[in-house]
């Protein structure tokens, strides 16, 4: 059922995988003027206001602004006193693991649940040794990890628990925002997310000592007297980024609500297409849908994930195959793999495909994407007839 090309496709030349919603110049102008007039380009009022607003929104004691989610993870690992081996999923963005290696830690890969795409508890428990100091879980595509169970498992084995919450703004766990669970969580504020600061990250924690160590760490490890408490880095968030983030945070609930409307429509309509599967979300939770990712069963659909991506590309629809290859097969990290099978990780890497989703996507674009996937399946039926 071919649909007429939507305005987005006609005017922009393609339906991009993301289209950030940014504050207007008029909204930013008073804050920008103050930055320029005062000369406070970093460590100023915007950062303090943004941190306070995030802490209030996420219902957490501390929110510490940093230059990126990756530097936030590096500082959180350092501040939490991790040593030795750390269990981490391989079906994740490379930064989850690169920050571990930069912190001098050894990643041990665990499998994920095929349906939720979040870390599998049984796989975590089987990977624990006397050298394990922590578990890192990921809220994959914005679907919250099973935090209550992970906290219980971590207590049982006396392990630290941290979260890569890069996709976590807009996520709800058991009806409440994430951010307070575990030792620390690190959020991303890059242009693909629901809250956008241009570049930047935010680390949240209930632990006063961890928060203080992260604040010192983002200032080169300088404790205020030019005596390095430890080897830190420059991980400061600029005042401009904080200003953008503060205005973007005001739109978070609107963004999450719209993405969930789109996801519901995708699932309702594409659920009729054989071979198309969806990320499973607990009814008590809310996925932020930073990404809307389907799975493609080639036997039922009639062609592979790659074939579908090519078909959609010819219709002007951008897609992404996250995370292929998974981290344990990437050149920099494969020597950490250890030969432990990760069957769900491998299957998701072969089958997962992220469709475009934006916080202000028009219904016309949603309908066009749905029709294109249906057309791809119909083309497979004709080819096999």
Secondary structure, 3 states (H helix, E strand, C coil): CCCCCCHHHHHHCCECCCCCCCCCHHHHHHHHHHHHHHCCCECCHHHHHHHHHHHHHHCCCEEEEECCHHHHHHHHHHHCCCCCEEEEECCCCCHHHHHHHHCCCEEEEECECCCCCCECHHHHHHHCCCCEEEEEEECHHHCCCCHHHHHHHHHHCCCEEEEEECCCCCCEECCEECCCCCCEEEEECECCCCCCCECCEEEEECCHHHHHHHHHHCECCECCCCCECCCCCECCCEHHHHHHHHHHHCCHHHHHHHHHHHHHHHHHHHCCCCCEEECCCCCCCECCCCCEEEEECHHHHCCCHHHHHHHHHHCCECCECCCCCCHHHCCCCHHHCCCCCCHHHHHHHHHEEEECCCCCCCHHHHHHHHHHHHHHHHHHHHHHC
